[in-house]
Each structure stands twice: as C-alpha cells, then as structure tokens.
C-alpha cells in the first residue's frame, strides 16, 4: 500500500504556484487598470507535484471563506497594487463601512470613505503596508471568517448587499 501525503502538505506546495486570471477579468473598484496580472507579480512556473494543491486552495477559498476564487485573487492583487501606489482613494473603495480598526491597543471604527482618507496614515501605517506587500495570495490564511493577510493586519471577507445574490469582497478589519 502506497503512503499518501496528508492533504495539508499540499498547501505548503502551493507557494510555487502562479494563479492566472481569465483574460479580460477586471475588478471594478481597482483604478489602476488591473486586469488579470498586476505589475508587481513575477512569472512563476508550476512546480508542484500535481494540480491537486491548487485545487485544495481554490476549494478552501470557495467553501471555507465563501468567496469566488478568481474574484478573491483579483481583489488581493488590486489591494496590493493600491497599497504599492499609496492610493488612499482606491483603498477607500475596497473597504466595508463601518471599518473596524484595532490600533494602539484600542478598537474604533471608521464610518465613511471620507473619514478613511482623512485618517489613512494612521490606518495604513507601515506595519499594515509591509504585511500586504510581503503577503502572497497563495500563502493567505483562509477560514470561515474570510482571508487573513499577514498576522491578522488585514481581514477580507464577502459582504452580501441588498439586491445581490453574490457577495462583494471587502476589507472588514485592520489591526495595526
């Protein structure tokens, strides 16, 4: 009887994957014309034992977080691109309001995009920017609560809005 590796071992192998978006895919709130392949991402060849590692990760995003994998990937790329360009207007569009903020050992909320842009330097401090910059989509933590970036600096989840059957992906919490 052949030994099989534990399914979680495949998640570690995912780090070598580069997920390609379908041609023409765009994220509506991303102002930098991000369509499938962001400027920061280098080409990476597939070097995993099988496609099952990618399938496990896709399934985790779809089933555990309740998010469409391709939309989550594009949202993540948009978040990285807007952070790289320090585009507070674009970032304010990626947020679900009121936004929960945990900073300097106290919790608060940001109620509007205007308040977000005004307090942007305090919200998106260097720690948050570094976490986003260092994070690879293939390495995010996925749970029923959504997708975690870094060590919990940013949480992303699907928000179901009135009149829509499909959730909209948004930033729901920032912990800096």
MOLIN-V139900 format. One line per field, one symbol per residue. burial: b if it has 16 or more other ideal C-beta (glycine too) atoms within 10 Angstrom, else e. Layout:
# MOLIN-V139900
burial = ???
This chain:
# MOLIN-V139900
burial = eeeeeeeeebbebbeebebebeeeeebebbebebebebeeeeeeeeeeeeeebbebbbebbeeebebbbbbbbbbbbbbbbbbeeebbebbbbbbbeebebebeeeeeebeebebbeebbeebbeeebeebbeebebbebbbeeebbbbbeebbbbbbeeeeeeeebebbbbbbbb
